[in-house]
Amino acid sequence: MAETVLWEDPPDFSNLPHAKIAWSMPIYGPVPSGVYQNHLAVASYASRYMKVNDVGSIPIVGVTDKMYLHSASNTLVRQFLESDCTHLFWSEMDMMMPFYTIPALLSHDVPISSGVYFLRQGGGQPCLYMSTEDKSVNSGVYGLVPVSVFPEDSRFKVHCPGFGCVLFKREVFENIEPPWFDLKEGWNNEKSIKTGYGQDVFFYSKVKDAGIDVWIDSSIHCVQVDIKHVSIVDYRERIQAEDFESNGFIIESEGTGRMKEASIPA
């Protein structure tokens, strides 16, 4: 039986900035029924405060093979820029979120605002990453270090939060040269490591180069739909385990963070 996920009542959204929202969700397979129902609820609630629109000629989703996901994503952005929408909300086909997500992210009035979700195979590892200039730290082929611990009801900056639940102002895509997305998969047999990169890493590297901040609203806890639902419950169990050891950044308070280098494998 699937977990029942309940969210608290939403805050007051009576003073939101003006917005006309486009919703984008490139997919490469069937959307779970629970995700579909959840997204209808999210769109319905957002429509109380603003207009929620399809992107161009594609009704919310861009269907493609996984290897061409970046192509569908680029098409959705181009169609968004051809519209008169002010913001683009981006979700994924395996993501469930609080019904008040869109007005909550909009209320921060920043270029990029994201909720938090957790990796399928990560045992509660949040999909939040920071880049580091420290060459002694093993940041992997992507040059990113995961965030291990974060305050659950705060706002802070990261470099890459994935694309499961994120709201963009129009200016973000206008200020970055296309292509906005690319996907290169590769594997080094000798070292048994990935040598490619995902479309989210490609995009957020451009965001960082453009000097655009990426803000997290960590009160928006999303659920990754897999064989079981991966949620904030798994994260809490992870960090409370006796053998837990941070392997990356620890976000201590709003807008700040530190990294436990000693716990990152060489």
HELIX and SHEET records of a PDB file:
HELIX    1   1 SER A   33  ALA A   46  1                                  14    
HELIX    2   2 LYS A   66  TYR A   68  5                                   3    
HELIX    3   3 LEU A   69  GLU A   82  1                                  14    
HELIX    4   4 THR A  101  LEU A  106  1                                   6    
HELIX    5   5 ARG A  170  GLU A  174  1                                   5    
HELIX    6   6 GLN A  199  ASP A  209  1                                  11    
HELIX    7   7 ILE A  232  GLN A  240  1                                   9    
HELIX    8   8 GLU A  261  SER A  263  5                                   3    
SHEET    1   A 3 LYS A  51  ASN A  53  0                                        
SHEET    2   A 3 LYS A  20  ILE A  27  1                                        
SHEET    3   A 3 VAL A  61  VAL A  63  1                                        
SHEET    1   B 7 LYS A  51  ASN A  53  0                                        
SHEET    2   B 7 LYS A  20  ILE A  27  1                                        
SHEET    3   B 7 HIS A  87  SER A  91  1                                        
SHEET    4   B 7 CYS A 165  LYS A 169 -1                                        
SHEET    5   B 7 ILE A 112  VAL A 116 -1                                        
SHEET    6   B 7 VAL A 214  HIS A 221  1                                        
SHEET    7   B 7 ARG A 155  VAL A 158 -1                                        
SHEET    1   C 3 MET A  95  MET A  96  0                                        
SHEET    2   C 3 VAL A 223  VAL A 225 -1                                        
SHEET    3   C 3 HIS A 229  VAL A 230 -1                                        
SHEET    1   D 4 TYR A 129  SER A 131  0                                        
SHEET    2   D 4 LEU A 144  VAL A 149 -1                                        
SHEET    3   D 4 PHE A 249  SER A 253  1                                        
SHEET    4   D 4 THR A 256  MET A 259 -1                                        
SHEET    1   E 2 TRP A 187  ASN A 188  0                                        
SHEET    2   E 2 ILE A 193  LYS A 194 -1                                        
END                                                                             
